[in-house]
Amino acid sequence: MALDTESRLRNKKGQSIAHGVRAATFAEYAIVDQSQVVEVPADMPLDRAALLSCGVITGYGAVVNRAKVRPVKVWW
């Protein structure tokens, strides 16, 4: 879904298609908002880019948003 919550995915009849977690991640192509796009360096293997994008962001989100872990200031 776009940020306005309108699904951009349509079937052959033009009817709106609901998709999981608002992402078409198993599609060859996906329509996303520009705020969700990051350029991957040409020399970075895509298997590693995929792991970083999913694992790091998911882990960070879980720690910061769900567990509410905050940085600790260290004085040494």
mmCIF file of the N, C-alpha and C atoms, coordinates in Angstrom:
data_MODEL
# 
_entry.id   MODEL 
# 
loop_
_atom_site.group_PDB 
_atom_site.id 
_atom_site.type_symbol 
_atom_site.label_atom_id 
_atom_site.label_alt_id 
_atom_site.label_comp_id 
_atom_site.label_asym_id 
_atom_site.label_entity_id 
_atom_site.label_seq_id 
_atom_site.pdbx_PDB_ins_code 
_atom_site.Cartn_x 
_atom_site.Cartn_y 
_atom_site.Cartn_z 
_atom_site.occupancy 
_atom_site.B_iso_or_equiv 
_atom_site.pdbx_formal_charge 
_atom_site.auth_seq_id 
_atom_site.auth_comp_id 
_atom_site.auth_asym_id 
_atom_site.auth_atom_id 
_atom_site.pdbx_PDB_model_num 
ATOM 1   N N  . MET A 1 1  ? 0.838   -1.184  0.000   1.00 0.00 ? 1  MET A N  1 
ATOM 2   C CA . MET A 1 1  ? 0.000   0.000   0.000   1.00 0.00 ? 1  MET A CA 1 
ATOM 3   C C  . MET A 1 1  ? 0.877   1.239   0.000   1.00 0.00 ? 1  MET A C  1 
ATOM 4   N N  . ALA A 1 2  ? 0.421   2.221   -0.630  1.00 0.00 ? 2  ALA A N  1 
ATOM 5   C CA . ALA A 1 2  ? 1.123   3.498   -0.602  1.00 0.00 ? 2  ALA A CA 1 
ATOM 6   C C  . ALA A 1 2  ? 0.866   4.160   0.743   1.00 0.00 ? 2  ALA A C  1 
ATOM 7   N N  . LEU A 1 3  ? 1.519   5.253   0.994   1.00 0.00 ? 3  LEU A N  1 
ATOM 8   C CA . LEU A 1 3  ? 1.353   5.931   2.271   1.00 0.00 ? 3  LEU A CA 1 
ATOM 9   C C  . LEU A 1 3  ? -0.075  6.414   2.482   1.00 0.00 ? 3  LEU A C  1 
ATOM 10  N N  . ASP A 1 4  ? -0.835  6.570   1.396   1.00 0.00 ? 4  ASP A N  1 
ATOM 11  C CA . ASP A 1 4  ? -2.228  6.986   1.541   1.00 0.00 ? 4  ASP A CA 1 
ATOM 12  C C  . ASP A 1 4  ? -3.152  5.787   1.776   1.00 0.00 ? 4  ASP A C  1 
ATOM 13  N N  . THR A 1 5  ? -2.612  4.618   1.997   1.00 0.00 ? 5  THR A N  1 
ATOM 14  C CA . THR A 1 5  ? -3.287  3.345   2.292   1.00 0.00 ? 5  THR A CA 1 
ATOM 15  C C  . THR A 1 5  ? -4.059  2.765   1.108   1.00 0.00 ? 5  THR A C  1 
ATOM 16  N N  . GLU A 1 6  ? -3.938  3.315   -0.065  1.00 0.00 ? 6  GLU A N  1 
ATOM 17  C CA . GLU A 1 6  ? -4.584  2.757   -1.246  1.00 0.00 ? 6  GLU A CA 1 
ATOM 18  C C  . GLU A 1 6  ? -3.647  1.730   -1.871  1.00 0.00 ? 6  GLU A C  1 
ATOM 19  N N  . SER A 1 7  ? -4.130  0.511   -2.065  1.00 0.00 ? 7  SER A N  1 
ATOM 20  C CA . SER A 1 7  ? -3.304  -0.521  -2.685  1.00 0.00 ? 7  SER A CA 1 
ATOM 21  C C  . SER A 1 7  ? -3.067  -0.187  -4.148  1.00 0.00 ? 7  SER A C  1 
ATOM 22  N N  . ARG A 1 8  ? -1.847  -0.313  -4.604  1.00 0.00 ? 8  ARG A N  1 
ATOM 23  C CA . ARG A 1 8  ? -1.513  -0.076  -6.009  1.00 0.00 ? 8  ARG A CA 1 
ATOM 24  C C  . ARG A 1 8  ? -1.553  -1.382  -6.803  1.00 0.00 ? 8  ARG A C  1 
ATOM 25  N N  . LEU A 1 9  ? -1.708  -2.510  -6.114  1.00 0.00 ? 9  LEU A N  1 
ATOM 26  C CA . LEU A 1 9  ? -1.749  -3.798  -6.797  1.00 0.00 ? 9  LEU A CA 1 
ATOM 27  C C  . LEU A 1 9  ? -3.155  -4.077  -7.295  1.00 0.00 ? 9  LEU A C  1 
ATOM 28  N N  . ARG A 1 10 ? -3.250  -4.552  -8.537  1.00 0.00 ? 10 ARG A N  1 
ATOM 29  C CA . ARG A 1 10 ? -4.537  -4.834  -9.170  1.00 0.00 ? 10 ARG A CA 1 
ATOM 30  C C  . ARG A 1 10 ? -4.480  -6.183  -9.881  1.00 0.00 ? 10 ARG A C  1 
ATOM 31  N N  . ASN A 1 11 ? -5.635  -6.849  -9.963  1.00 0.00 ? 11 ASN A N  1 
ATOM 32  C CA . ASN A 1 11 ? -5.708  -8.073  -10.752 1.00 0.00 ? 11 ASN A CA 1 
ATOM 33  C C  . ASN A 1 11 ? -6.048  -7.698  -12.192 1.00 0.00 ? 11 ASN A C  1 
ATOM 34  N N  . LYS A 1 12 ? -6.248  -8.695  -13.064 1.00 0.00 ? 12 LYS A N  1 
ATOM 35  C CA . LYS A 1 12 ? -6.522  -8.420  -14.479 1.00 0.00 ? 12 LYS A CA 1 
ATOM 36  C C  . LYS A 1 12 ? -7.820  -7.653  -14.689 1.00 0.00 ? 12 LYS A C  1 
ATOM 37  N N  . LYS A 1 13 ? -8.749  -7.748  -13.752 1.00 0.00 ? 13 LYS A N  1 
ATOM 38  C CA . LYS A 1 13 ? -10.017 -7.024  -13.856 1.00 0.00 ? 13 LYS A CA 1 
ATOM 39  C C  . LYS A 1 13 ? -9.907  -5.601  -13.299 1.00 0.00 ? 13 LYS A C  1 
ATOM 40  N N  . GLY A 1 14 ? -8.734  -5.250  -12.755 1.00 0.00 ? 14 GLY A N  1 
ATOM 41  C CA . GLY A 1 14 ? -8.543  -3.921  -12.187 1.00 0.00 ? 14 GLY A CA 1 
ATOM 42  C C  . GLY A 1 14 ? -8.964  -3.797  -10.740 1.00 0.00 ? 14 GLY A C  1 
ATOM 43  N N  . GLN A 1 15 ? -9.319  -4.925  -10.122 1.00 0.00 ? 15 GLN A N  1 
ATOM 44  C CA . GLN A 1 15 ? -9.740  -4.897  -8.722  1.00 0.00 ? 15 GLN A CA 1 
ATOM 45  C C  . GLN A 1 15 ? -8.517  -4.854  -7.801  1.00 0.00 ? 15 GLN A C  1 
ATOM 46  N N  . SER A 1 16 ? -8.651  -4.154  -6.701  1.00 0.00 ? 16 SER A N  1 
ATOM 47  C CA . SER A 1 16 ? -7.577  -4.036  -5.723  1.00 0.00 ? 16 SER A CA 1 
ATOM 48  C C  . SER A 1 16 ? -7.224  -5.398  -5.121  1.00 0.00 ? 16 SER A C  1 
ATOM 49  N N  . ILE A 1 17 ? -5.929  -5.635  -4.932  1.00 0.00 ? 17 ILE A N  1 
ATOM 50  C CA . ILE A 1 17 ? -5.451  -6.879  -4.335  1.00 0.00 ? 17 ILE A CA 1 
ATOM 51  C C  . ILE A 1 17 ? -4.816  -6.553  -2.990  1.00 0.00 ? 17 ILE A C  1 
ATOM 52  N N  . ALA A 1 18 ? -5.260  -7.230  -1.943  1.00 0.00 ? 18 ALA A N  1 
ATOM 53  C CA . ALA A 1 18 ? -4.645  -7.060  -0.619  1.00 0.00 ? 18 ALA A CA 1 
ATOM 54  C C  . ALA A 1 18 ? -3.355  -7.867  -0.592  1.00 0.00 ? 18 ALA A C  1 
ATOM 55  N N  . HIS A 1 19 ? -2.348  -7.354  0.065   1.00 0.00 ? 19 HIS A N  1 
ATOM 56  C CA . HIS A 1 19 ? -1.072  -8.054  0.150   1.00 0.00 ? 19 HIS A CA 1 
ATOM 57  C C  . HIS A 1 19 ? -0.542  -7.970  1.562   1.00 0.00 ? 19 HIS A C  1 
ATOM 58  N N  . GLY A 1 20 ? 0.167   -9.013  1.981   1.00 0.00 ? 20 GLY A N  1 
ATOM 59  C CA . GLY A 1 20 ? 0.641   -9.123  3.358   1.00 0.00 ? 20 GLY A CA 1 
ATOM 60  C C  . GLY A 1 20 ? 1.628   -8.054  3.761   1.00 0.00 ? 20 GLY A C  1 
ATOM 61  N N  . VAL A 1 21 ? 1.469   -7.534  4.941   1.00 0.00 ? 21 VAL A N  1 
ATOM 62  C CA . VAL A 1 21 ? 2.357   -6.570  5.568   1.00 0.00 ? 21 VAL A CA 1 
ATOM 63  C C  . VAL A 1 21 ? 2.623   -5.354  4.677   1.00 0.00 ? 21 VAL A C  1 
ATOM 64  N N  . ARG A 1 22 ? 1.680   -5.065  3.815   1.00 0.00 ? 22 ARG A N  1 
ATOM 65  C CA . ARG A 1 22 ? 1.774   -3.903  2.920   1.00 0.00 ? 22 ARG A CA 1 
ATOM 66  C C  . ARG A 1 22 ? 3.019   -3.908  2.045   1.00 0.00 ? 22 ARG A C  1 
ATOM 67  N N  . ALA A 1 23 ? 3.510   -5.073  1.698   1.00 0.00 ? 23 ALA A N  1 
ATOM 68  C CA . ALA A 1 23 ? 4.684   -5.171  0.833   1.00 0.00 ? 23 ALA A CA 1 
ATOM 69  C C  . ALA A 1 23 ? 4.521   -6.333  -0.131  1.00 0.00 ? 23 ALA A C  1 
ATOM 70  N N  . ALA A 1 24 ? 4.969   -6.152  -1.345  1.00 0.00 ? 24 ALA A N  1 
ATOM 71  C CA . ALA A 1 24 ? 4.941   -7.222  -2.330  1.00 0.00 ? 24 ALA A CA 1 
ATOM 72  C C  . ALA A 1 24 ? 6.352   -7.795  -2.446  1.00 0.00 ? 24 ALA A C  1 
ATOM 73  N N  . THR A 1 25 ? 6.837   -8.356  -1.392  1.00 0.00 ? 25 THR A N  1 
ATOM 74  C CA . THR A 1 25 ? 8.239   -8.738  -1.321  1.00 0.00 ? 25 THR A CA 1 
ATOM 75  C C  . THR A 1 25 ? 8.615   -9.979  -2.107  1.00 0.00 ? 25 THR A C  1 
ATOM 76  N N  . PHE A 1 26 ? 7.641   -10.787 -2.500  1.00 0.00 ? 26 PHE A N  1 
ATOM 77  C CA . PHE A 1 26 ? 7.963   -11.958 -3.298  1.00 0.00 ? 26 PHE A CA 1 
ATOM 78  C C  . PHE A 1 26 ? 7.677   -11.724 -4.776  1.00 0.00 ? 26 PHE A C  1 
ATOM 79  N N  . ALA A 1 27 ? 7.451   -10.487 -5.152  1.00 0.00 ? 27 ALA A N  1 
ATOM 80  C CA . ALA A 1 27 ? 7.188   -10.140 -6.539  1.00 0.00 ? 27 ALA A CA 1 
ATOM 81  C C  . ALA A 1 27 ? 8.485   -9.754  -7.237  1.00 0.00 ? 27 ALA A C  1 
ATOM 82  N N  . GLU A 1 28 ? 8.470   -9.854  -8.571  1.00 0.00 ? 28 GLU A N  1 
ATOM 83  C CA . GLU A 1 28 ? 9.619   -9.393  -9.342  1.00 0.00 ? 28 GLU A CA 1 
ATOM 84  C C  . GLU A 1 28 ? 9.732   -7.880  -9.270  1.00 0.00 ? 28 GLU A C  1 
ATOM 85  N N  . TYR A 1 29 ? 8.589   -7.220  -9.194  1.00 0.00 ? 29 TYR A N  1 
ATOM 86  C CA . TYR A 1 29 ? 8.537   -5.764  -9.129  1.00 0.00 ? 29 TYR A CA 1 
ATOM 87  C C  . TYR A 1 29 ? 7.621   -5.353  -7.985  1.00 0.00 ? 29 TYR A C  1 
ATOM 88  N N  . ALA A 1 30 ? 7.899   -4.215  -7.401  1.00 0.00 ? 30 ALA A N  1 
ATOM 89  C CA . ALA A 1 30 ? 7.052   -3.703  -6.327  1.00 0.00 ? 30 ALA A CA 1 
ATOM 90  C C  . ALA A 1 30 ? 6.998   -2.185  -6.427  1.00 0.00 ? 30 ALA A C  1 
ATOM 91  N N  . ILE A 1 31 ? 5.855   -1.632  -6.095  1.00 0.00 ? 31 ILE A N  1 
ATOM 92  C CA . ILE A 1 31 ? 5.705   -0.188  -6.050  1.00 0.00 ? 31 ILE A CA 1 
ATOM 93  C C  . ILE A 1 31 ? 5.831   0.211   -4.583  1.00 0.00 ? 31 ILE A C  1 
ATOM 94  N N  . VAL A 1 32 ? 6.824   1.041   -4.285  1.00 0.00 ? 32 VAL A N  1 
ATOM 95  C CA . VAL A 1 32 ? 7.054   1.482   -2.915  1.00 0.00 ? 32 VAL A CA 1 
ATOM 96  C C  . VAL A 1 32 ? 7.244   2.992   -2.898  1.00 0.00 ? 32 VAL A C  1 
ATOM 97  N N  . ASP A 1 33 ? 7.041   3.574   -1.746  1.00 0.00 ? 33 ASP A N  1 
ATOM 98  C CA . ASP A 1 33 ? 7.296   4.997   -1.583  1.00 0.00 ? 33 ASP A CA 1 
ATOM 99  C C  . ASP A 1 33 ? 8.796   5.243   -1.634  1.00 0.00 ? 33 ASP A C  1 
ATOM 100 N N  . GLN A 1 34 ? 9.213   6.380   -2.149  1.00 0.00 ? 34 GLN A N  1 
ATOM 101 C CA . GLN A 1 34 ? 10.631  6.694   -2.272  1.00 0.00 ? 34 GLN A CA 1 
ATOM 102 C C  . GLN A 1 34 ? 11.361  6.693   -0.928  1.00 0.00 ? 34 GLN A C  1 
ATOM 103 N N  . SER A 1 35 ? 10.636  6.895   0.158   1.00 0.00 ? 35 SER A N  1 
ATOM 104 C CA . SER A 1 35 ? 11.274  6.885   1.479   1.00 0.00 ? 35 SER A CA 1 
ATOM 105 C C  . SER A 1 35 ? 11.704  5.473   1.895   1.00 0.00 ? 35 SER A C  1 
ATOM 106 N N  . GLN A 1 36 ? 11.238  4.452   1.173   1.00 0.00 ? 36 GLN A N  1 
ATOM 107 C CA . GLN A 1 36 ? 11.559  3.068   1.511   1.00 0.00 ? 36 GLN A CA 1 
ATOM 108 C C  . GLN A 1 36 ? 12.654  2.477   0.620   1.00 0.00 ? 36 GLN A C  1 
ATOM 109 N N  . VAL A 1 37 ? 13.281  3.303   -0.212  1.00 0.00 ? 37 VAL A N  1 
ATOM 110 C CA . VAL A 1 37 ? 14.265  2.823   -1.178  1.00 0.00 ? 37 VAL A CA 1 
ATOM 111 C C  . VAL A 1 37 ? 15.673  3.239   -0.764  1.00 0.00 ? 37 VAL A C  1 
ATOM 112 N N  . VAL A 1 38 ? 16.584  2.291   -0.840  1.00 0.00 ? 38 VAL A N  1 
ATOM 113 C CA . VAL A 1 38 ? 17.997  2.557   -0.551  1.00 0.00 ? 38 VAL A CA 1 
ATOM 114 C C  . VAL A 1 38 ? 18.818  1.984   -1.697  1.00 0.00 ? 38 VAL A C  1 
ATOM 115 N N  . GLU A 1 39 ? 19.757  2.752   -2.219  1.00 0.00 ? 39 GLU A N  1 
ATOM 116 C CA . GLU A 1 39 ? 20.608  2.267   -3.297  1.00 0.00 ? 39 GLU A CA 1 
ATOM 117 C C  . GLU A 1 39 ? 21.619  1.266   -2.745  1.00 0.00 ? 39 GLU A C  1 
ATOM 118 N N  . VAL A 1 40 ? 21.729  0.144   -3.415  1.00 0.00 ? 40 VAL A N  1 
ATOM 119 C CA . VAL A 1 40 ? 22.697  -0.893  -3.033  1.00 0.00 ? 40 VAL A CA 1 
ATOM 120 C C  . VAL A 1 40 ? 23.915  -0.724  -3.945  1.00 0.00 ? 40 VAL A C  1 
ATOM 121 N N  . PRO A 1 41 ? 25.123  -0.649  -3.367  1.00 0.00 ? 41 PRO A N  1 
ATOM 122 C CA . PRO A 1 41 ? 26.322  -0.517  -4.207  1.00 0.00 ? 41 PRO A CA 1 
ATOM 123 C C  . PRO A 1 41 ? 26.401  -1.657  -5.230  1.00 0.00 ? 41 PRO A C  1 
ATOM 124 N N  . ALA A 1 42 ? 26.837  -1.351  -6.432  1.00 0.00 ? 42 ALA A N  1 
ATOM 125 C CA . ALA A 1 42 ? 26.893  -2.331  -7.513  1.00 0.00 ? 42 ALA A CA 1 
ATOM 126 C C  . ALA A 1 42 ? 27.760  -3.540  -7.181  1.00 0.00 ? 42 ALA A C  1 
ATOM 127 N N  . ASP A 1 43 ? 28.789  -3.341  -6.348  1.00 0.00 ? 43 ASP A N  1 
ATOM 128 C CA . ASP A 1 43 ? 29.692  -4.456  -6.030  1.00 0.00 ? 43 ASP A CA 1 
ATOM 129 C C  . ASP A 1 43 ? 29.251  -5.267  -4.803  1.00 0.00 ? 43 ASP A C  1 
ATOM 130 N N  . MET A 1 44 ? 28.116  -4.942  -4.223  1.00 0.00 ? 44 MET A N  1 
ATOM 131 C CA . MET A 1 44 ? 27.633  -5.693  -3.061  1.00 0.00 ? 44 MET A CA 1 
ATOM 132 C C  . MET A 1 44 ? 26.805  -6.893  -3.528  1.00 0.00 ? 44 MET A C  1 
ATOM 133 N N  . PRO A 1 45 ? 27.170  -8.101  -3.082  1.00 0.00 ? 45 PRO A N  1 
ATOM 134 C CA . PRO A 1 45 ? 26.376  -9.278  -3.450  1.00 0.00 ? 45 PRO A CA 1 
ATOM 135 C C  . PRO A 1 45 ? 24.947  -9.158  -2.901  1.00 0.00 ? 45 PRO A C  1 
ATOM 136 N N  . LEU A 1 46 ? 23.964  -9.452  -3.740  1.00 0.00 ? 46 LEU A N  1 
ATOM 137 C CA . LEU A 1 46 ? 22.573  -9.262  -3.348  1.00 0.00 ? 46 LEU A CA 1 
ATOM 138 C C  . LEU A 1 46 ? 22.146  -10.187 -2.217  1.00 0.00 ? 46 LEU A C  1 
ATOM 139 N N  . ASP A 1 47 ? 22.777  -11.372 -2.102  1.00 0.00 ? 47 ASP A N  1 
ATOM 140 C CA . ASP A 1 47 ? 22.410  -12.256 -0.992  1.00 0.00 ? 47 ASP A CA 1 
ATOM 141 C C  . ASP A 1 47 ? 22.789  -11.636 0.343   1.00 0.00 ? 47 ASP A C  1 
ATOM 142 N N  . ARG A 1 48 ? 23.871  -10.885 0.383   1.00 0.00 ? 48 ARG A N  1 
ATOM 143 C CA . ARG A 1 48 ? 24.277  -10.205 1.616   1.00 0.00 ? 48 ARG A CA 1 
ATOM 144 C C  . ARG A 1 48 ? 23.438  -8.947  1.858   1.00 0.00 ? 48 ARG A C  1 
ATOM 145 N N  . ALA A 1 49 ? 23.126  -8.243  0.800   1.00 0.00 ? 49 ALA A N  1 
ATOM 146 C CA . ALA A 1 49 ? 22.278  -7.052  0.928   1.00 0.00 ? 49 ALA A CA 1 
ATOM 147 C C  . ALA A 1 49 ? 20.910  -7.439  1.477   1.00 0.00 ? 49 ALA A C  1 
ATOM 148 N N  . ALA A 1 50 ? 20.372  -8.558  1.002   1.00 0.00 ? 50 ALA A N  1 
ATOM 149 C CA . ALA A 1 50 ? 19.057  -9.007  1.470   1.00 0.00 ? 50 ALA A CA 1 
ATOM 150 C C  . ALA A 1 50 ? 19.097  -9.360  2.951   1.00 0.00 ? 50 ALA A C  1 
ATOM 151 N N  . LEU A 1 51 ? 20.146  -10.033 3.390   1.00 0.00 ? 51 LEU A N  1 
ATOM 152 C CA . LEU A 1 51 ? 20.267  -10.387 4.808   1.00 0.00 ? 51 LEU A CA 1 
ATOM 153 C C  . LEU A 1 51 ? 20.392  -9.146  5.675   1.00 0.00 ? 51 LEU A C  1 
ATOM 154 N N  . LEU A 1 52 ? 21.200  -8.207  5.240   1.00 0.00 ? 52 LEU A N  1 
ATOM 155 C CA . LEU A 1 52 ? 21.381  -6.972  6.011   1.00 0.00 ? 52 LEU A CA 1 
ATOM 156 C C  . LEU A 1 52 ? 20.093  -6.181  6.095   1.00 0.00 ? 52 LEU A C  1 
ATOM 157 N N  . SER A 1 53 ? 19.415  -6.045  4.978   1.00 0.00 ? 53 SER A N  1 
ATOM 158 C CA . SER A 1 53 ? 18.216  -5.212  4.976   1.00 0.00 ? 53 SER A CA 1 
ATOM 159 C C  . SER A 1 53 ? 17.132  -5.795  5.865   1.00 0.00 ? 53 SER A C  1 
ATOM 160 N N  . CYS A 1 54 ? 16.963  -7.094  5.825   1.00 0.00 ? 54 CYS A N  1 
ATOM 161 C CA . CYS A 1 54 ? 15.912  -7.712  6.632   1.00 0.00 ? 54 CYS A CA 1 
ATOM 162 C C  . CYS A 1 54 ? 16.376  -7.911  8.076   1.00 0.00 ? 54 CYS A C  1 
ATOM 163 N N  . GLY A 1 55 ? 17.487  -8.565  8.259   1.00 0.00 ? 55 GLY A N  1 
ATOM 164 C CA . GLY A 1 55 ? 17.956  -8.915  9.601   1.00 0.00 ? 55 GLY A CA 1 
ATOM 165 C C  . GLY A 1 55 ? 18.309  -7.729  10.468  1.00 0.00 ? 55 GLY A C  1 
ATOM 166 N N  . VAL A 1 56 ? 19.038  -6.794  9.917   1.00 0.00 ? 56 VAL A N  1 
ATOM 167 C CA . VAL A 1 56 ? 19.466  -5.638  10.706  1.00 0.00 ? 56 VAL A CA 1 
ATOM 168 C C  . VAL A 1 56 ? 18.279  -4.750  11.049  1.00 0.00 ? 56 VAL A C  1 
ATOM 169 N N  . ILE A 1 57 ? 17.470  -4.429  10.079  1.00 0.00 ? 57 ILE A N  1 
ATOM 170 C CA . ILE A 1 57 ? 16.332  -3.541  10.328  1.00 0.00 ? 57 ILE A CA 1 
ATOM 171 C C  . ILE A 1 57 ? 15.319  -4.201  11.266  1.00 0.00 ? 57 ILE A C  1 
ATOM 172 N N  . THR A 1 58 ? 15.042  -5.484  11.061  1.00 0.00 ? 58 THR A N  1 
ATOM 173 C CA . THR A 1 58 ? 14.099  -6.185  11.931  1.00 0.00 ? 58 THR A CA 1 
ATOM 174 C C  . THR A 1 58 ? 14.640  -6.262  13.352  1.00 0.00 ? 58 THR A C  1 
ATOM 175 N N  . GLY A 1 59 ? 15.912  -6.616  13.486  1.00 0.00 ? 59 GLY A N  1 
ATOM 176 C CA . GLY A 1 59 ? 16.529  -6.696  14.811  1.00 0.00 ? 59 GLY A CA 1 
ATOM 177 C C  . GLY A 1 59 ? 16.566  -5.349  15.505  1.00 0.00 ? 59 GLY A C  1 
ATOM 178 N N  . TYR A 1 60 ? 16.967  -4.333  14.791  1.00 0.00 ? 60 TYR A N  1 
ATOM 179 C CA . TYR A 1 60 ? 17.010  -2.985  15.356  1.00 0.00 ? 60 TYR A CA 1 
ATOM 180 C C  . TYR A 1 60 ? 15.617  -2.545  15.791  1.00 0.00 ? 60 TYR A C  1 
ATOM 181 N N  . GLY A 1 61 ? 14.634  -2.771  14.933  1.00 0.00 ? 61 GLY A N  1 
ATOM 182 C CA . GLY A 1 61 ? 13.265  -2.396  15.268  1.00 0.00 ? 61 GLY A CA 1 
ATOM 183 C C  . GLY A 1 61 ? 12.755  -3.114  16.502  1.00 0.00 ? 61 GLY A C  1 
ATOM 184 N N  . ALA A 1 62 ? 13.077  -4.396  16.633  1.00 0.00 ? 62 ALA A N  1 
ATOM 185 C CA . ALA A 1 62 ? 12.633  -5.162  17.796  1.00 0.00 ? 62 ALA A CA 1 
ATOM 186 C C  . ALA A 1 62 ? 13.278  -4.634  19.074  1.00 0.00 ? 62 ALA A C  1 
ATOM 187 N N  . VAL A 1 63 ? 14.560  -4.338  19.003  1.00 0.00 ? 63 VAL A N  1 
ATOM 188 C CA . VAL A 1 63 ? 15.285  -3.863  20.191  1.00 0.00 ? 63 VAL A CA 1 
ATOM 189 C C  . VAL A 1 63 ? 14.815  -2.472  20.604  1.00 0.00 ? 63 VAL A C  1 
ATOM 190 N N  . VAL A 1 64 ? 14.722  -1.564  19.657  1.00 0.00 ? 64 VAL A N  1 
ATOM 191 C CA . VAL A 1 64 ? 14.390  -0.174  19.976  1.00 0.00 ? 64 VAL A CA 1 
ATOM 192 C C  . VAL A 1 64 ? 12.894  0.027   20.210  1.00 0.00 ? 64 VAL A C  1 
ATOM 193 N N  . ASN A 1 65 ? 12.065  -0.545  19.341  1.00 0.00 ? 65 ASN A N  1 
ATOM 194 C CA . ASN A 1 65 ? 10.625  -0.277  19.418  1.00 0.00 ? 65 ASN A CA 1 
ATOM 195 C C  . ASN A 1 65 ? 9.881   -1.190  20.378  1.00 0.00 ? 65 ASN A C  1 
ATOM 196 N N  . ARG A 1 66 ? 10.238  -2.453  20.410  1.00 0.00 ? 66 ARG A N  1 
ATOM 197 C CA . ARG A 1 66 ? 9.488   -3.396  21.246  1.00 0.00 ? 66 ARG A CA 1 
ATOM 198 C C  . ARG A 1 66 ? 10.112  -3.528  22.638  1.00 0.00 ? 66 ARG A C  1 
ATOM 199 N N  . ALA A 1 67 ? 11.419  -3.767  22.689  1.00 0.00 ? 67 ALA A N  1 
ATOM 200 C CA . ALA A 1 67 ? 12.090  -3.952  23.980  1.00 0.00 ? 67 ALA A CA 1 
ATOM 201 C C  . ALA A 1 67 ? 12.407  -2.619  24.652  1.00 0.00 ? 67 ALA A C  1 
ATOM 202 N N  . LYS A 1 68 ? 12.322  -1.530  23.907  1.00 0.00 ? 68 LYS A N  1 
ATOM 203 C CA . LYS A 1 68 ? 12.570  -0.174  24.426  1.00 0.00 ? 68 LYS A CA 1 
ATOM 204 C C  . LYS A 1 68 ? 13.980  -0.011  25.005  1.00 0.00 ? 68 LYS A C  1 
ATOM 205 N N  . VAL A 1 69 ? 14.955  -0.693  24.404  1.00 0.00 ? 69 VAL A N  1 
ATOM 206 C CA . VAL A 1 69 ? 16.354  -0.547  24.825  1.00 0.00 ? 69 VAL A CA 1 
ATOM 207 C C  . VAL A 1 69 ? 16.859  0.796   24.313  1.00 0.00 ? 69 VAL A C  1 
ATOM 208 N N  . ARG A 1 70 ? 17.522  1.529   25.168  1.00 0.00 ? 70 ARG A N  1 
ATOM 209 C CA . ARG A 1 70 ? 18.056  2.844   24.811  1.00 0.00 ? 70 ARG A CA 1 
ATOM 210 C C  . ARG A 1 70 ? 19.564  2.851   24.990  1.00 0.00 ? 70 ARG A C  1 
ATOM 211 N N  . PRO A 1 71 ? 20.275  3.703   24.235  1.00 0.00 ? 71 PRO A N  1 
ATOM 212 C CA . PRO A 1 71 ? 21.727  3.792   24.376  1.00 0.00 ? 71 PRO A CA 1 
ATOM 213 C C  . PRO A 1 71 ? 22.120  4.226   25.788  1.00 0.00 ? 71 PRO A C  1 
ATOM 214 N N  . VAL A 1 72 ? 23.241  3.729   26.249  1.00 0.00 ? 72 VAL A N  1 
ATOM 215 C CA . VAL A 1 72 ? 23.766  4.096   27.549  1.00 0.00 ? 72 VAL A CA 1 
ATOM 216 C C  . VAL A 1 72 ? 25.007  4.935   27.333  1.00 0.00 ? 72 VAL A C  1 
ATOM 217 N N  . LYS A 1 73 ? 25.098  6.044   28.026  1.00 0.00 ? 73 LYS A N  1 
ATOM 218 C CA . LYS A 1 73 ? 26.265  6.895   27.919  1.00 0.00 ? 73 LYS A CA 1 
ATOM 219 C C  . LYS A 1 73 ? 27.393  6.315   28.757  1.00 0.00 ? 73 LYS A C  1 
ATOM 220 N N  . VAL A 1 74 ? 28.536  6.090   28.140  1.00 0.00 ? 74 VAL A N  1 
ATOM 221 C CA . VAL A 1 74 ? 29.684  5.513   28.834  1.00 0.00 ? 74 VAL A CA 1 
ATOM 222 C C  . VAL A 1 74 ? 30.733  6.597   29.022  1.00 0.00 ? 74 VAL A C  1 
ATOM 223 N N  . TRP A 1 75 ? 31.244  6.729   30.219  1.00 0.00 ? 75 TRP A N  1 
ATOM 224 C CA . TRP A 1 75 ? 32.225  7.744   30.548  1.00 0.00 ? 75 TRP A CA 1 
ATOM 225 C C  . TRP A 1 75 ? 33.600  7.148   30.775  1.00 0.00 ? 75 TRP A C  1 
ATOM 226 N N  . TRP A 1 76 ? 34.201  6.511   29.791  1.00 0.00 ? 76 TRP A N  1 
ATOM 227 C CA . TRP A 1 76 ? 35.560  6.001   29.934  1.00 0.00 ? 76 TRP A CA 1 
ATOM 228 C C  . TRP A 1 76 ? 36.358  6.181   28.706  1.00 0.00 ? 76 TRP A C  1 
# 
